[in-house]
């Protein structure tokens, strides 16, 4: 249990440090335009990657038996 707590604290501290590094790079450094462009590129790529994964799963999965039953009763 102690190891899990230490890993949790390490993730917490590193994420806060990563935020401050990102804020510095975005606001105070000369690399600001590149950092912003890469951030937007990664965000859009991640969103489109999730959407494409959903589409791939929909295209390659077998239909469930309940979707094969027709409700065309008159």
mmJSON file of the N, C-alpha and C atoms, coordinates in Angstrom:
{"data_MODEL":{"atom_site":{
"group_PDB":["ATOM","ATOM","ATOM","ATOM","ATOM","ATOM","ATOM","ATOM","ATOM","ATOM","ATOM","ATOM","ATOM","ATOM","ATOM","ATOM","ATOM","ATOM","ATOM","ATOM","ATOM","ATOM","ATOM","ATOM","ATOM","ATOM","ATOM","ATOM","ATOM","ATOM","ATOM","ATOM","ATOM","ATOM","ATOM","ATOM","ATOM","ATOM","ATOM","ATOM","ATOM","ATOM","ATOM","ATOM","ATOM","ATOM","ATOM","ATOM","ATOM","ATOM","ATOM","ATOM","ATOM","ATOM","ATOM","ATOM","ATOM","ATOM","ATOM","ATOM","ATOM","ATOM","ATOM","ATOM","ATOM","ATOM","ATOM","ATOM","ATOM","ATOM","ATOM","ATOM","ATOM","ATOM","ATOM","ATOM","ATOM","ATOM","ATOM","ATOM","ATOM","ATOM","ATOM","ATOM","ATOM","ATOM","ATOM","ATOM","ATOM","ATOM","ATOM","ATOM","ATOM","ATOM","ATOM","ATOM","ATOM","ATOM","ATOM","ATOM","ATOM","ATOM","ATOM","ATOM","ATOM","ATOM","ATOM","ATOM","ATOM","ATOM","ATOM","ATOM","ATOM","ATOM","ATOM","ATOM","ATOM","ATOM","ATOM","ATOM","ATOM","ATOM","ATOM","ATOM","ATOM","ATOM","ATOM","ATOM","ATOM","ATOM","ATOM","ATOM","ATOM","ATOM","ATOM","ATOM","ATOM","ATOM","ATOM","ATOM","ATOM","ATOM","ATOM","ATOM","ATOM","ATOM","ATOM","ATOM","ATOM","ATOM","ATOM","ATOM","ATOM","ATOM","ATOM","ATOM","ATOM","ATOM","ATOM","ATOM","ATOM","ATOM","ATOM","ATOM","ATOM","ATOM","ATOM","ATOM","ATOM","ATOM","ATOM","ATOM","ATOM","ATOM","ATOM","ATOM","ATOM","ATOM","ATOM","ATOM","ATOM","ATOM","ATOM","ATOM","ATOM","ATOM","ATOM","ATOM","ATOM","ATOM","ATOM","ATOM","ATOM","ATOM","ATOM","ATOM","ATOM","ATOM","ATOM","ATOM","ATOM","ATOM","ATOM","ATOM","ATOM","ATOM","ATOM","ATOM","ATOM","ATOM","ATOM","ATOM","ATOM","ATOM","ATOM","ATOM","ATOM","ATOM","ATOM","ATOM","ATOM","ATOM"],
"id":[1,2,3,4,5,6,7,8,9,10,11,12,13,14,15,16,17,18,19,20,21,22,23,24,25,26,27,28,29,30,31,32,33,34,35,36,37,38,39,40,41,42,43,44,45,46,47,48,49,50,51,52,53,54,55,56,57,58,59,60,61,62,63,64,65,66,67,68,69,70,71,72,73,74,75,76,77,78,79,80,81,82,83,84,85,86,87,88,89,90,91,92,93,94,95,96,97,98,99,100,101,102,103,104,105,106,107,108,109,110,111,112,113,114,115,116,117,118,119,120,121,122,123,124,125,126,127,128,129,130,131,132,133,134,135,136,137,138,139,140,141,142,143,144,145,146,147,148,149,150,151,152,153,154,155,156,157,158,159,160,161,162,163,164,165,166,167,168,169,170,171,172,173,174,175,176,177,178,179,180,181,182,183,184,185,186,187,188,189,190,191,192,193,194,195,196,197,198,199,200,201,202,203,204,205,206,207,208,209,210,211,212,213,214,215,216,217,218,219,220,221,222],
"type_symbol":["N","C","C","N","C","C","N","C","C","N","C","C","N","C","C","N","C","C","N","C","C","N","C","C","N","C","C","N","C","C","N","C","C","N","C","C","N","C","C","N","C","C","N","C","C","N","C","C","N","C","C","N","C","C","N","C","C","N","C","C","N","C","C","N","C","C","N","C","C","N","C","C","N","C","C","N","C","C","N","C","C","N","C","C","N","C","C","N","C","C","N","C","C","N","C","C","N","C","C","N","C","C","N","C","C","N","C","C","N","C","C","N","C","C","N","C","C","N","C","C","N","C","C","N","C","C","N","C","C","N","C","C","N","C","C","N","C","C","N","C","C","N","C","C","N","C","C","N","C","C","N","C","C","N","C","C","N","C","C","N","C","C","N","C","C","N","C","C","N","C","C","N","C","C","N","C","C","N","C","C","N","C","C","N","C","C","N","C","C","N","C","C","N","C","C","N","C","C","N","C","C","N","C","C","N","C","C","N","C","C","N","C","C","N","C","C","N","C","C","N","C","C"],
"label_atom_id":["N","CA","C","N","CA","C","N","CA","C","N","CA","C","N","CA","C","N","CA","C","N","CA","C","N","CA","C","N","CA","C","N","CA","C","N","CA","C","N","CA","C","N","CA","C","N","CA","C","N","CA","C","N","CA","C","N","CA","C","N","CA","C","N","CA","C","N","CA","C","N","CA","C","N","CA","C","N","CA","C","N","CA","C","N","CA","C","N","CA","C","N","CA","C","N","CA","C","N","CA","C","N","CA","C","N","CA","C","N","CA","C","N","CA","C","N","CA","C","N","CA","C","N","CA","C","N","CA","C","N","CA","C","N","CA","C","N","CA","C","N","CA","C","N","CA","C","N","CA","C","N","CA","C","N","CA","C","N","CA","C","N","CA","C","N","CA","C","N","CA","C","N","CA","C","N","CA","C","N","CA","C","N","CA","C","N","CA","C","N","CA","C","N","CA","C","N","CA","C","N","CA","C","N","CA","C","N","CA","C","N","CA","C","N","CA","C","N","CA","C","N","CA","C","N","CA","C","N","CA","C","N","CA","C","N","CA","C","N","CA","C","N","CA","C","N","CA","C","N","CA","C","N","CA","C","N","CA","C"],
"label_alt_id":[null,null,null,null,null,null,null,null,null,null,null,null,null,null,null,null,null,null,null,null,null,null,null,null,null,null,null,null,null,null,null,null,null,null,null,null,null,null,null,null,null,null,null,null,null,null,null,null,null,null,null,null,null,null,null,null,null,null,null,null,null,null,null,null,null,null,null,null,null,null,null,null,null,null,null,null,null,null,null,null,null,null,null,null,null,null,null,null,null,null,null,null,null,null,null,null,null,null,null,null,null,null,null,null,null,null,null,null,null,null,null,null,null,null,null,null,null,null,null,null,null,null,null,null,null,null,null,null,null,null,null,null,null,null,null,null,null,null,null,null,null,null,null,null,null,null,null,null,null,null,null,null,null,null,null,null,null,null,null,null,null,null,null,null,null,null,null,null,null,null,null,null,null,null,null,null,null,null,null,null,null,null,null,null,null,null,null,null,null,null,null,null,null,null,null,null,null,null,null,null,null,null,null,null,null,null,null,null,null,null,null,null,null,null,null,null,null,null,null,null,null,null],
"label_comp_id":["UNK","UNK","UNK","UNK","UNK","UNK","UNK","UNK","UNK","UNK","UNK","UNK","UNK","UNK","UNK","UNK","UNK","UNK","UNK","UNK","UNK","UNK","UNK","UNK","UNK","UNK","UNK","UNK","UNK","UNK","UNK","UNK","UNK","UNK","UNK","UNK","UNK","UNK","UNK","UNK","UNK","UNK","UNK","UNK","UNK","UNK","UNK","UNK","UNK","UNK","UNK","UNK","UNK","UNK","UNK","UNK","UNK","UNK","UNK","UNK","UNK","UNK","UNK","UNK","UNK","UNK","UNK","UNK","UNK","UNK","UNK","UNK","UNK","UNK","UNK","UNK","UNK","UNK","UNK","UNK","UNK","UNK","UNK","UNK","UNK","UNK","UNK","UNK","UNK","UNK","UNK","UNK","UNK","UNK","UNK","UNK","UNK","UNK","UNK","UNK","UNK","UNK","UNK","UNK","UNK","UNK","UNK","UNK","UNK","UNK","UNK","UNK","UNK","UNK","UNK","UNK","UNK","UNK","UNK","UNK","UNK","UNK","UNK","UNK","UNK","UNK","UNK","UNK","UNK","UNK","UNK","UNK","UNK","UNK","UNK","UNK","UNK","UNK","UNK","UNK","UNK","UNK","UNK","UNK","UNK","UNK","UNK","UNK","UNK","UNK","UNK","UNK","UNK","UNK","UNK","UNK","UNK","UNK","UNK","UNK","UNK","UNK","UNK","UNK","UNK","UNK","UNK","UNK","UNK","UNK","UNK","UNK","UNK","UNK","UNK","UNK","UNK","UNK","UNK","UNK","UNK","UNK","UNK","UNK","UNK","UNK","UNK","UNK","UNK","UNK","UNK","UNK","UNK","UNK","UNK","UNK","UNK","UNK","UNK","UNK","UNK","UNK","UNK","UNK","UNK","UNK","UNK","UNK","UNK","UNK","UNK","UNK","UNK","UNK","UNK","UNK","UNK","UNK","UNK","UNK","UNK","UNK"],
"label_asym_id":["A","A","A","A","A","A","A","A","A","A","A","A","A","A","A","A","A","A","A","A","A","A","A","A","A","A","A","A","A","A","A","A","A","A","A","A","A","A","A","A","A","A","A","A","A","A","A","A","A","A","A","A","A","A","A","A","A","A","A","A","A","A","A","A","A","A","A","A","A","A","A","A","A","A","A","A","A","A","A","A","A","A","A","A","A","A","A","A","A","A","A","A","A","A","A","A","A","A","A","A","A","A","A","A","A","A","A","A","A","A","A","A","A","A","A","A","A","A","A","A","A","A","A","A","A","A","A","A","A","A","A","A","A","A","A","A","A","A","A","A","A","A","A","A","A","A","A","A","A","A","A","A","A","A","A","A","A","A","A","A","A","A","A","A","A","A","A","A","A","A","A","A","A","A","A","A","A","A","A","A","A","A","A","A","A","A","A","A","A","A","A","A","A","A","A","A","A","A","A","A","A","A","A","A","A","A","A","A","A","A","A","A","A","A","A","A","A","A","A","A","A","A"],
"label_entity_id":["1","1","1","1","1","1","1","1","1","1","1","1","1","1","1","1","1","1","1","1","1","1","1","1","1","1","1","1","1","1","1","1","1","1","1","1","1","1","1","1","1","1","1","1","1","1","1","1","1","1","1","1","1","1","1","1","1","1","1","1","1","1","1","1","1","1","1","1","1","1","1","1","1","1","1","1","1","1","1","1","1","1","1","1","1","1","1","1","1","1","1","1","1","1","1","1","1","1","1","1","1","1","1","1","1","1","1","1","1","1","1","1","1","1","1","1","1","1","1","1","1","1","1","1","1","1","1","1","1","1","1","1","1","1","1","1","1","1","1","1","1","1","1","1","1","1","1","1","1","1","1","1","1","1","1","1","1","1","1","1","1","1","1","1","1","1","1","1","1","1","1","1","1","1","1","1","1","1","1","1","1","1","1","1","1","1","1","1","1","1","1","1","1","1","1","1","1","1","1","1","1","1","1","1","1","1","1","1","1","1","1","1","1","1","1","1","1","1","1","1","1","1"],
"label_seq_id":[1,1,1,2,2,2,3,3,3,4,4,4,5,5,5,6,6,6,7,7,7,8,8,8,9,9,9,10,10,10,11,11,11,12,12,12,13,13,13,14,14,14,15,15,15,16,16,16,17,17,17,18,18,18,19,19,19,20,20,20,21,21,21,22,22,22,23,23,23,24,24,24,25,25,25,26,26,26,27,27,27,28,28,28,29,29,29,30,30,30,31,31,31,32,32,32,33,33,33,34,34,34,35,35,35,36,36,36,37,37,37,38,38,38,39,39,39,40,40,40,41,41,41,42,42,42,43,43,43,44,44,44,45,45,45,46,46,46,47,47,47,48,48,48,49,49,49,50,50,50,51,51,51,52,52,52,53,53,53,54,54,54,55,55,55,56,56,56,57,57,57,58,58,58,59,59,59,60,60,60,61,61,61,62,62,62,63,63,63,64,64,64,65,65,65,66,66,66,67,67,67,68,68,68,69,69,69,70,70,70,71,71,71,72,72,72,73,73,73,74,74,74],
"pdbx_PDB_ins_code":[null,null,null,null,null,null,null,null,null,null,null,null,null,null,null,null,null,null,null,null,null,null,null,null,null,null,null,null,null,null,null,null,null,null,null,null,null,null,null,null,null,null,null,null,null,null,null,null,null,null,null,null,null,null,null,null,null,null,null,null,null,null,null,null,null,null,null,null,null,null,null,null,null,null,null,null,null,null,null,null,null,null,null,null,null,null,null,null,null,null,null,null,null,null,null,null,null,null,null,null,null,null,null,null,null,null,null,null,null,null,null,null,null,null,null,null,null,null,null,null,null,null,null,null,null,null,null,null,null,null,null,null,null,null,null,null,null,null,null,null,null,null,null,null,null,null,null,null,null,null,null,null,null,null,null,null,null,null,null,null,null,null,null,null,null,null,null,null,null,null,null,null,null,null,null,null,null,null,null,null,null,null,null,null,null,null,null,null,null,null,null,null,null,null,null,null,null,null,null,null,null,null,null,null,null,null,null,null,null,null,null,null,null,null,null,null,null,null,null,null,null,null],
"Cartn_x":[0.827,0.0,0.868,2.022,2.919,3.458,3.742,4.252,3.183,1.947,0.858,0.689,0.818,0.72,1.866,3.069,4.22,4.069,3.56,3.325,2.255,1.23,0.186,0.722,1.547,2.153,3.067,3.836,4.729,3.934,2.844,2.013,1.432,0.981,0.409,1.424,2.636,3.668,4.132,4.317,4.759,3.712,2.442,1.405,1.339,1.514,1.533,2.776,3.914,5.135,5.0,4.365,4.124,3.227,2.228,1.363,2.151,2.993,3.772,4.786,5.363,6.28,5.531,4.36,3.548,3.142,2.733,2.345,3.522,4.706,5.891,6.177,6.169,6.448,5.401,4.169,3.097,3.067,3.393,3.224,4.528,5.628,6.82,8.01,7.926,9.097,8.919,10.002,9.959,9.358,9.126,8.563,7.035,6.425,4.981,4.172,4.445,3.63,3.741,4.941,5.12,4.421,4.522,3.857,2.351,1.798,0.36,-0.054,0.712,0.384,0.444,1.462,1.57,0.453,0.047,-1.046,-2.347,-2.636,-3.865,-3.794,-2.637,-2.473,-2.707,-2.156,-2.343,-3.797,-4.45,-5.849,-6.745,-6.58,-7.398,-7.078,-5.797,-5.424,-6.008,-6.019,-6.604,-8.101,-8.803,-10.252,-10.575,-9.875,-10.127,-9.702,-8.679,-8.284,-9.357,-9.967,-11.055,-12.25,-12.59,-13.709,-13.426,-12.205,-11.881,-11.888,-11.462,-11.509,-12.952,-13.847,-15.267,-15.812,-15.485,-15.939,-15.398,-14.126,-13.537,-14.245,-14.509,-15.205,-16.618,-17.294,-18.64,-18.603,-17.594,-17.512,-17.095,-16.314,-15.778,-16.477,-17.416,-18.089,-19.261,-19.555,-20.7,-21.972,-23.049,-24.316,-24.84,-25.443,-25.997,-27.283,-27.657,-28.872,-30.132,-30.179,-31.375,-31.509,-30.388,-30.485,-30.836,-30.807,-31.159,-32.65,-33.393,-34.834,-35.512,-36.407,-37.111,-38.426,-38.777,-40.027,-40.987,-41.141,-41.988,-43.385,-43.969,-45.333,-46.326,-47.358,-48.414,-49.731],
"Cartn_y":[-1.198,0.0,1.258,1.19,2.335,2.685,1.667,1.907,2.597,2.156,2.77,4.242,4.536,5.928,6.766,6.22,6.948,7.207,6.222,6.413,7.484,7.478,8.493,9.893,10.031,11.333,11.777,10.829,11.162,11.63,10.944,11.363,12.743,12.992,14.293,15.417,15.213,16.249,16.467,15.391,15.529,16.208,15.937,16.584,18.082,18.479,19.904,20.553,19.879,20.399,20.5,19.514,19.56,20.716,21.002,22.147,23.452,23.615,24.859,24.974,23.851,23.886,24.249,23.674,23.995,25.469,25.961,27.371,28.285,27.934,28.727,28.723,27.545,27.448,28.19,28.184,28.83,30.338,30.82,32.241,33.053,32.47,33.276,32.962,31.913,31.555,31.97,31.906,32.234,31.096,29.946,28.783,28.761,29.822,29.871,29.474,29.999,29.597,28.108,27.562,26.143,25.284,25.672,24.917,24.942,26.078,26.181,25.346,25.398,24.605,23.109,22.683,21.261,20.823,21.695,21.357,21.159,22.064,21.943,20.708,20.465,19.292,18.001,17.91,16.702,16.547,17.654,17.575,17.116,17.728,17.347,15.914,15.544,14.176,13.162,13.495,12.59,12.42,13.512,13.447,12.657,12.952,12.23,10.772,10.486,9.101,8.311,8.909,8.238,8.023,9.034,8.9,7.807,7.752,6.715,5.333,5.218,3.941,3.473,4.388,4.041,3.576,4.296,3.893,2.538,2.28,0.983,-0.138,0.072,-0.954,-1.177,-0.114,-0.275,-1.025,-0.779,-1.404,-2.868,-3.242,-4.604,-5.513,-5.007,-5.859,-6.584,-7.744,-8.508,-7.925,-7.94,-7.424,-8.353,-7.757,-8.557,-9.235,-10.349,-11.052,-10.19,-9.289,-8.457,-7.457,-7.08,-6.143,-6.847,-8.188,-8.936,-9.181,-9.041,-9.272,-8.067,-8.313,-7.231,-6.934,-5.692,-5.269,-4.746,-5.457,-4.998,-5.588,-5.704,-6.23,-5.143,-5.551,-4.599,-4.994],
"Cartn_z":[0.0,0.0,0.0,0.632,0.692,-0.682,-1.496,-2.848,-3.695,-3.568,-4.327,-3.954,-2.684,-2.235,-2.793,-2.798,-3.338,-4.829,-5.557,-6.992,-7.202,-6.395,-6.491,-6.226,-5.209,-4.902,-6.037,-6.594,-7.698,-8.925,-9.256,-10.386,-10.129,-8.916,-8.55,-8.722,-8.167,-8.235,-9.676,-10.428,-11.816,-12.696,-12.445,-13.245,-12.952,-11.7,-11.38,-11.972,-11.875,-12.497,-14.011,-14.629,-16.072,-16.465,-15.637,-15.912,-15.886,-14.871,-14.787,-15.923,-16.341,-17.47,-18.757,-18.941,-20.117,-20.094,-18.934,-18.823,-19.132,-18.637,-18.948,-20.445,-21.047,-22.48,-23.311,-22.844,-23.6,-23.41,-22.234,-21.932,-21.962,-21.543,-21.312,-22.219,-23.004,-23.803,-25.254,-25.988,-27.413,-28.233,-27.598,-28.274,-28.248,-27.809,-27.614,-28.85,-30.048,-31.211,-31.531,-31.402,-31.699,-30.662,-29.386,-28.317,-28.524,-28.892,-29.128,-30.326,-31.393,-32.579,-32.281,-31.56,-31.22,-30.277,-29.361,-28.445,-29.199,-30.108,-30.895,-31.789,-32.387,-33.242,-32.462,-31.25,-30.445,-30.003,-29.654,-29.227,-30.378,-31.539,-32.691,-33.118,-33.109,-33.451,-32.485,-31.201,-30.212,-30.391,-30.626,-30.835,-32.099,-33.192,-34.434,-34.332,-33.548,-33.32,-32.591,-31.585,-30.865,-31.789,-32.591,-33.519,-34.552,-35.069,-36.051,-35.409,-34.156,-33.454,-33.277,-32.944,-32.814,-34.166,-35.238,-36.565,-36.97,-36.682,-37.004,-36.254,-34.972,-34.195,-34.701,-35.105,-35.654,-36.987,-37.793,-39.112,-39.037,-38.043,-37.995,-37.001,-36.219,-35.237,-35.901,-35.376,-35.872,-35.285,-36.063,-35.512,-34.417,-33.423,-32.334,-32.812,-32.202,-32.634,-32.531,-31.581,-31.442,-32.586,-33.237,-34.35,-35.654,-35.667,-36.864,-36.966,-35.876,-35.864,-36.465,-37.396,-38.066,-37.362,-37.204,-36.588,-37.645,-38.762,-39.869,-39.806,-38.644,-38.511,-38.862,-39.606,-39.999,-39.398],
"occupancy":[1.0,1.0,1.0,1.0,1.0,1.0,1.0,1.0,1.0,1.0,1.0,1.0,1.0,1.0,1.0,1.0,1.0,1.0,1.0,1.0,1.0,1.0,1.0,1.0,1.0,1.0,1.0,1.0,1.0,1.0,1.0,1.0,1.0,1.0,1.0,1.0,1.0,1.0,1.0,1.0,1.0,1.0,1.0,1.0,1.0,1.0,1.0,1.0,1.0,1.0,1.0,1.0,1.0,1.0,1.0,1.0,1.0,1.0,1.0,1.0,1.0,1.0,1.0,1.0,1.0,1.0,1.0,1.0,1.0,1.0,1.0,1.0,1.0,1.0,1.0,1.0,1.0,1.0,1.0,1.0,1.0,1.0,1.0,1.0,1.0,1.0,1.0,1.0,1.0,1.0,1.0,1.0,1.0,1.0,1.0,1.0,1.0,1.0,1.0,1.0,1.0,1.0,1.0,1.0,1.0,1.0,1.0,1.0,1.0,1.0,1.0,1.0,1.0,1.0,1.0,1.0,1.0,1.0,1.0,1.0,1.0,1.0,1.0,1.0,1.0,1.0,1.0,1.0,1.0,1.0,1.0,1.0,1.0,1.0,1.0,1.0,1.0,1.0,1.0,1.0,1.0,1.0,1.0,1.0,1.0,1.0,1.0,1.0,1.0,1.0,1.0,1.0,1.0,1.0,1.0,1.0,1.0,1.0,1.0,1.0,1.0,1.0,1.0,1.0,1.0,1.0,1.0,1.0,1.0,1.0,1.0,1.0,1.0,1.0,1.0,1.0,1.0,1.0,1.0,1.0,1.0,1.0,1.0,1.0,1.0,1.0,1.0,1.0,1.0,1.0,1.0,1.0,1.0,1.0,1.0,1.0,1.0,1.0,1.0,1.0,1.0,1.0,1.0,1.0,1.0,1.0,1.0,1.0,1.0,1.0,1.0,1.0,1.0,1.0,1.0,1.0,1.0,1.0,1.0,1.0,1.0,1.0],
"B_iso_or_equiv":[0.0,0.0,0.0,0.0,0.0,0.0,0.0,0.0,0.0,0.0,0.0,0.0,0.0,0.0,0.0,0.0,0.0,0.0,0.0,0.0,0.0,0.0,0.0,0.0,0.0,0.0,0.0,0.0,0.0,0.0,0.0,0.0,0.0,0.0,0.0,0.0,0.0,0.0,0.0,0.0,0.0,0.0,0.0,0.0,0.0,0.0,0.0,0.0,0.0,0.0,0.0,0.0,0.0,0.0,0.0,0.0,0.0,0.0,0.0,0.0,0.0,0.0,0.0,0.0,0.0,0.0,0.0,0.0,0.0,0.0,0.0,0.0,0.0,0.0,0.0,0.0,0.0,0.0,0.0,0.0,0.0,0.0,0.0,0.0,0.0,0.0,0.0,0.0,0.0,0.0,0.0,0.0,0.0,0.0,0.0,0.0,0.0,0.0,0.0,0.0,0.0,0.0,0.0,0.0,0.0,0.0,0.0,0.0,0.0,0.0,0.0,0.0,0.0,0.0,0.0,0.0,0.0,0.0,0.0,0.0,0.0,0.0,0.0,0.0,0.0,0.0,0.0,0.0,0.0,0.0,0.0,0.0,0.0,0.0,0.0,0.0,0.0,0.0,0.0,0.0,0.0,0.0,0.0,0.0,0.0,0.0,0.0,0.0,0.0,0.0,0.0,0.0,0.0,0.0,0.0,0.0,0.0,0.0,0.0,0.0,0.0,0.0,0.0,0.0,0.0,0.0,0.0,0.0,0.0,0.0,0.0,0.0,0.0,0.0,0.0,0.0,0.0,0.0,0.0,0.0,0.0,0.0,0.0,0.0,0.0,0.0,0.0,0.0,0.0,0.0,0.0,0.0,0.0,0.0,0.0,0.0,0.0,0.0,0.0,0.0,0.0,0.0,0.0,0.0,0.0,0.0,0.0,0.0,0.0,0.0,0.0,0.0,0.0,0.0,0.0,0.0,0.0,0.0,0.0,0.0,0.0,0.0],
"pdbx_formal_charge":[null,null,null,null,null,null,null,null,null,null,null,null,null,null,null,null,null,null,null,null,null,null,null,null,null,null,null,null,null,null,null,null,null,null,null,null,null,null,null,null,null,null,null,null,null,null,null,null,null,null,null,null,null,null,null,null,null,null,null,null,null,null,null,null,null,null,null,null,null,null,null,null,null,null,null,null,null,null,null,null,null,null,null,null,null,null,null,null,null,null,null,null,null,null,null,null,null,null,null,null,null,null,null,null,null,null,null,null,null,null,null,null,null,null,null,null,null,null,null,null,null,null,null,null,null,null,null,null,null,null,null,null,null,null,null,null,null,null,null,null,null,null,null,null,null,null,null,null,null,null,null,null,null,null,null,null,null,null,null,null,null,null,null,null,null,null,null,null,null,null,null,null,null,null,null,null,null,null,null,null,null,null,null,null,null,null,null,null,null,null,null,null,null,null,null,null,null,null,null,null,null,null,null,null,null,null,null,null,null,null,null,null,null,null,null,null,null,null,null,null,null,null],
"auth_seq_id":[1,1,1,2,2,2,3,3,3,4,4,4,5,5,5,6,6,6,7,7,7,8,8,8,9,9,9,10,10,10,11,11,11,12,12,12,13,13,13,14,14,14,15,15,15,16,16,16,17,17,17,18,18,18,19,19,19,20,20,20,21,21,21,22,22,22,23,23,23,24,24,24,25,25,25,26,26,26,27,27,27,28,28,28,29,29,29,30,30,30,31,31,31,32,32,32,33,33,33,34,34,34,35,35,35,36,36,36,37,37,37,38,38,38,39,39,39,40,40,40,41,41,41,42,42,42,43,43,43,44,44,44,45,45,45,46,46,46,47,47,47,48,48,48,49,49,49,50,50,50,51,51,51,52,52,52,53,53,53,54,54,54,55,55,55,56,56,56,57,57,57,58,58,58,59,59,59,60,60,60,61,61,61,62,62,62,63,63,63,64,64,64,65,65,65,66,66,66,67,67,67,68,68,68,69,69,69,70,70,70,71,71,71,72,72,72,73,73,73,74,74,74],
"auth_comp_id":["UNK","UNK","UNK","UNK","UNK","UNK","UNK","UNK","UNK","UNK","UNK","UNK","UNK","UNK","UNK","UNK","UNK","UNK","UNK","UNK","UNK","UNK","UNK","UNK","UNK","UNK","UNK","UNK","UNK","UNK","UNK","UNK","UNK","UNK","UNK","UNK","UNK","UNK","UNK","UNK","UNK","UNK","UNK","UNK","UNK","UNK","UNK","UNK","UNK","UNK","UNK","UNK","UNK","UNK","UNK","UNK","UNK","UNK","UNK","UNK","UNK","UNK","UNK","UNK","UNK","UNK","UNK","UNK","UNK","UNK","UNK","UNK","UNK","UNK","UNK","UNK","UNK","UNK","UNK","UNK","UNK","UNK","UNK","UNK","UNK","UNK","UNK","UNK","UNK","UNK","UNK","UNK","UNK","UNK","UNK","UNK","UNK","UNK","UNK","UNK","UNK","UNK","UNK","UNK","UNK","UNK","UNK","UNK","UNK","UNK","UNK","UNK","UNK","UNK","UNK","UNK","UNK","UNK","UNK","UNK","UNK","UNK","UNK","UNK","UNK","UNK","UNK","UNK","UNK","UNK","UNK","UNK","UNK","UNK","UNK","UNK","UNK","UNK","UNK","UNK","UNK","UNK","UNK","UNK","UNK","UNK","UNK","UNK","UNK","UNK","UNK","UNK","UNK","UNK","UNK","UNK","UNK","UNK","UNK","UNK","UNK","UNK","UNK","UNK","UNK","UNK","UNK","UNK","UNK","UNK","UNK","UNK","UNK","UNK","UNK","UNK","UNK","UNK","UNK","UNK","UNK","UNK","UNK","UNK","UNK","UNK","UNK","UNK","UNK","UNK","UNK","UNK","UNK","UNK","UNK","UNK","UNK","UNK","UNK","UNK","UNK","UNK","UNK","UNK","UNK","UNK","UNK","UNK","UNK","UNK","UNK","UNK","UNK","UNK","UNK","UNK","UNK","UNK","UNK","UNK","UNK","UNK"],
"auth_asym_id":["A","A","A","A","A","A","A","A","A","A","A","A","A","A","A","A","A","A","A","A","A","A","A","A","A","A","A","A","A","A","A","A","A","A","A","A","A","A","A","A","A","A","A","A","A","A","A","A","A","A","A","A","A","A","A","A","A","A","A","A","A","A","A","A","A","A","A","A","A","A","A","A","A","A","A","A","A","A","A","A","A","A","A","A","A","A","A","A","A","A","A","A","A","A","A","A","A","A","A","A","A","A","A","A","A","A","A","A","A","A","A","A","A","A","A","A","A","A","A","A","A","A","A","A","A","A","A","A","A","A","A","A","A","A","A","A","A","A","A","A","A","A","A","A","A","A","A","A","A","A","A","A","A","A","A","A","A","A","A","A","A","A","A","A","A","A","A","A","A","A","A","A","A","A","A","A","A","A","A","A","A","A","A","A","A","A","A","A","A","A","A","A","A","A","A","A","A","A","A","A","A","A","A","A","A","A","A","A","A","A","A","A","A","A","A","A","A","A","A","A","A","A"],
"auth_atom_id":["N","CA","C","N","CA","C","N","CA","C","N","CA","C","N","CA","C","N","CA","C","N","CA","C","N","CA","C","N","CA","C","N","CA","C","N","CA","C","N","CA","C","N","CA","C","N","CA","C","N","CA","C","N","CA","C","N","CA","C","N","CA","C","N","CA","C","N","CA","C","N","CA","C","N","CA","C","N","CA","C","N","CA","C","N","CA","C","N","CA","C","N","CA","C","N","CA","C","N","CA","C","N","CA","C","N","CA","C","N","CA","C","N","CA","C","N","CA","C","N","CA","C","N","CA","C","N","CA","C","N","CA","C","N","CA","C","N","CA","C","N","CA","C","N","CA","C","N","CA","C","N","CA","C","N","CA","C","N","CA","C","N","CA","C","N","CA","C","N","CA","C","N","CA","C","N","CA","C","N","CA","C","N","CA","C","N","CA","C","N","CA","C","N","CA","C","N","CA","C","N","CA","C","N","CA","C","N","CA","C","N","CA","C","N","CA","C","N","CA","C","N","CA","C","N","CA","C","N","CA","C","N","CA","C","N","CA","C","N","CA","C","N","CA","C","N","CA","C","N","CA","C","N","CA","C","N","CA","C"],
"pdbx_PDB_model_num":[1,1,1,1,1,1,1,1,1,1,1,1,1,1,1,1,1,1,1,1,1,1,1,1,1,1,1,1,1,1,1,1,1,1,1,1,1,1,1,1,1,1,1,1,1,1,1,1,1,1,1,1,1,1,1,1,1,1,1,1,1,1,1,1,1,1,1,1,1,1,1,1,1,1,1,1,1,1,1,1,1,1,1,1,1,1,1,1,1,1,1,1,1,1,1,1,1,1,1,1,1,1,1,1,1,1,1,1,1,1,1,1,1,1,1,1,1,1,1,1,1,1,1,1,1,1,1,1,1,1,1,1,1,1,1,1,1,1,1,1,1,1,1,1,1,1,1,1,1,1,1,1,1,1,1,1,1,1,1,1,1,1,1,1,1,1,1,1,1,1,1,1,1,1,1,1,1,1,1,1,1,1,1,1,1,1,1,1,1,1,1,1,1,1,1,1,1,1,1,1,1,1,1,1,1,1,1,1,1,1,1,1,1,1,1,1,1,1,1,1,1,1]
}}}
